[in-house]
Amino acid sequence: MSDSYHDSSSASDAPSRRDFLKTGALSALGLGAGGIAGTANGQSRTDTTDVEAPGDAKNVIFLVSDGMSAGTLTMADLHLRRQKGRPSNWIRLYEEGRVNRGLMDMAAANSIVTGSAAGASAWGSGHRVFNETLNMSQDGEKYRTILQIFRDAGRGTGLVTTTRITHATPAGFGINMPARWSEDKIAAQYLEREYDVLMGGGQRHFDPDQRGDGRDLYQDFEDKGYTVARSKQDLSYWGHEGSILGTFYNTHLPYVLDHQNIPAHQEQVPRLPAMTDAALQRLDQNDDGFLLQIEGGRVDHGAHEDDTGGLIYDQIEFDETIGRVLDFVEGRDDTLVIITTDHGNANPGVNAAGDRYSDSNKMFDRIADFQYTNSWILSELDENSTYRQIQDRVEEAWQFPIRRDEAEMIQDALRGEYQAAYREKSAPDLLLGAIQANYTSVNWLGGDHTSDYVELAALGPGSEAIGHFTRNTDLFDLMVKAAGVRKYASG
C-alpha cells in the first residue's frame, strides 16, 4: 500500500514570498481562511520579528515524524513508560519546560487536509502549494528552496529519512517538481543540486536496471565525488568526509518491528538514529553551519495501514533520534532544533475497555510482545489463503490467536468480498487493524490523512519566536531569519 499513498494540502498565499523577504515583513502571513483570534499572549502565529538575534542559529535541525497524530505521540510515550519505565524524549522536553511549544496549521493551498509534499513545501519554500506538488505554483513558478538557500550561503545540507530519499518530505526541502511521484526525476535533480548528505531508501530510483530511462545515477553521483553507500556496512566504512548518497533499501526502509526480527534487515539496513549520527558528524565539520532534515517517514505508513506495531515502534525509533539530536546540542547555543509533524493520519488512540476501563492497560501492553507488522502478515496472504493459514500468520506476528470468524472476515477482504460501513475500512489492511483493536484496544478513525493542527516544539536560537499557534509557512521565515541567510533567499 505504501507506494500508492496520495498526499493531500490548503489556502493560497497572499503577497509573494519574495516581497516579504525583501521588505523583512516575514510574519505578515495570516491563516489561510479568515485567521484566528489572538492567543493568551496576543499571538495567533509565529512572529519571526521576535527572533532575538538573527543569525545566531549556525545550525538548523528539523525533525519530522511524518503523519503523527496526537494519539501516536501519546501511545509511544505510554509504551515507553510502561515497558521501559521512562517517558519519551519528546514528552520529557514538555515535562522539563525545555522547549517553546504550540500548535501548527498545516493546511495546503487547495485543501484543509494536507499531504507530505505540500506540508514539506510550506516549510521548504514558505509557500502553500497544491497537494502532491513540490515547491511550485500551479502556473509553474519554481520557489527557491531552503536547502538551496543554505547551500548557497556556504552551509552544509542534509536529508535523512526512513522512506525513499526521493519521497515527498525530504524532497520538499530541496526539490521543485510539479508531481511528487516523479521520483526518477527527483533523484536526478538531487544530482544537479549537490546537497551534501542524502540517506534513506529508494535504490530503484538510482539503479539503471530499474529507472525508466536506464540512467546510472549511482555512477553519476560517484563522478561528482559522492560516496555511494548501499548497505549498513558501506555506511560504517564511510569516514564522514565529502558528500554521500546512501540508499539502503530498494523502496522504503523496513518497519522497525520487522527489522528487529528479520536478520537480513539487521545485517543490511541502518536505522534512523545511526544515519542521523553519521549525518551530524559529517555536517558539523562545516565551520559555517548546516541544515539537516530528519524524517521518521514510516510512522505515516503505519497509520495508513492501521498497523499499531508498525506505527508505535517507528515512532519510538523517531523518539530515540530526538535523543541523539539532544545529545548533539547539549552544551551548545548555536543550533535551532524544530520537532514536529506534517499532518495527522488515521487518528489512532487507546480506547476504554472493560469494567471501569480496567482492561485497557493489559490490552495495550500486548503490543510489547508483537514480532511483526500487519504489513508482514499480509505479504504472504492472498485470495486463496485459508482461514487457518490466516490465523497462523497472525498468531506468529501478534503472539496471540484470533477467532475463526475474524480470520474468515480477512479471507473475504482478500477476495474483495468484504464491505465495512465506512467503505474505506473494507481494505484487508484496515480490516486487520480493526480486528487487532479487539485485542489491543487501539482503534483508528480511518486510514488516511486528517486536518488536525499538529504539535510543534523548538529549542535553541530562534525558538523564542514560536507562538502558541503557527502557520506552516512561518517556519521557513523562522529558519531563514534565525540562521541569517535571508540575502540568499531571492536567488
BELVEN-V884265 format. One line per field, one symbol per residue. phi: phi as a letter, one per 20 degrees, with the letter a starting at -180 (. if undefined). psi: psi as a letter, one per 20 degrees, with the letter a starting at -180 (. if undefined). A space follows every 50 residues. Layout:
phi=???
psi=???
This chain:
phi=.fedfdecbakffegfffffffenefdffeffcnmcfgegenddafdffe ffbgnfefccdddcefmefgffgfffffffffedmbffffffffgemece cadcedgefcafdddffffffffecncecfgmddlbefenfeefefffff gfenefcbccbeeffeffffffebcdbfcfeeffffgffgffelffcccr engfedfffdffemfefgfffffenffddcbgfgffffemdmecddcdaf dffgggffgfccgffffedfdgffffgffffffffffeoacceccefegf fgfgeldffgfffffffgfffggfffffegndcdceddcaceafbmlfae efbnflmfefffffffffegdbefffgffddbfefeffffgffffffemb edffffffffgfffemddcefeggeffgfffffffgffddmdccfabbfc egfdfccbbnfoffefefbcegfffggfffffemdffefen
psi=hhijpoqrarpqqcqqhggghhijmijipaqhnirqqqahjipirpoiij pgnpiinhqpooponpkorhhggghgggghghhikqrqhghhhghikiqp qaqpojqaijqiprrhghghhghhijqprqqjqolqrijjppppqhhggg gijjqqpqppqiaqijrggghiijqpphphimhghgghhgghilqgpopb akhijhphiiqhjjpnhghgghhjjqpopjrhgghhhpjkqaqpooojqh cqqqqgghgijohhghhhpqrggghgggghgghiiohiarpppppnhigg hhghjloggggghhhhgghhhgggghggipjqkjppppparirroimrrp qpprpkkiigghghihhhiqhrrhgggihjqaiiprhghggggghhgikq qrrghghhghgghhjkjporgohhjiqgghgghhghhhhijorqgckrqr jqqrppqqrrphiiiprhpqpghhhgggggghikkhijij.
